[in-house]
Amino acid sequence: MESFVVILILSVSFCAADINNCPVHIPRTAFLYQFGTSCYQFNMGLKTLKKWGVSGIDCKVNHGDLIDIHSEAEQDFIISAWKNLSYTIFGSSRLWIGLNDIFTPGIWTWFSGRKEIDFQNWASGRPDNESGKHCAVMTLSGQWEDYDCYDSYNWICEFSTIPNYDCPANLPRTYKLLSWRDHCYLFNPNYIEDWYNADISCLTIRGGYLVDIHSQEEQDFINYSWSILRIKAHEDIGLWIGLTDGQNYFEEGRWNWTSSNIDYIIISD
């Protein structure tokens, strides 16, 4: 009696949501995925390795951010997509994510500055807070590790399917428009004005006001965002803020914001 060996070949498939909801300027390639209200662009390959800061600039220039991760479901999706791509292209064994403690060692925040850290997946013993390890990577196991920001790895850019959805409709949707918590910030690295004209421009043209700062977290967000945009604009210039002692009802030497009262200050050494 003749016998047969039956070989069952199982094909593992990966399904991603329709990427047609992704921003139109992002190339439709096999490296683009959508999950929820975000699109993820995987920058893979051994020829595509960059330092953390340069990776962040790449995302910002394309109107995105280094990836935030806010749930186990999102984490699982990213790992599945990464593994799916790993079958077709060989890249680094780690990917940069947006988590960092560059400004305040030990206080980890997301590159985008938009959301609190409401999900964490650190590997055992990480972060170990060794000198120079201020940026986070994700491994194929899904765990996070702190590494030197000057190491080079692949990275993921994240784009909202509703870009700057919480910003007024009259503001231009460019990489210079950023949202943080319940405010929008329009940076102007290519224009130089005196303080009064800058204030008038914000008020009459944009319907806003020169920025006021009310916490260290907001200060860090503005400081880091400006450092990135300043590199893009090739400018080494300062930035007007809304603090003044010379506006109408203010007394000389009595400083206040143009839009609100002072509740946070930085004292220079």
Secondary structure, DSSP 8 states (H G I E B T S, - for coil): ------------------GGGS-TTS--STTEEEETTEEEEEE-STT--B-HHHHHHHHHHTT-EE----SHHHHHHHHHHHHHHHTT----SEEEEEEE-SSSTT--EETT--S------B-TT-----TTEEEEEEETTS-EEEEETTS-BEEEEEEESSTTTTS-TTS--STTEEEETTEEEE--TT----HHHHHHIIIIISS--S----SHHHHHHHHHHHHHHHHHHT-------SEES-STT--TT--EESSS---------
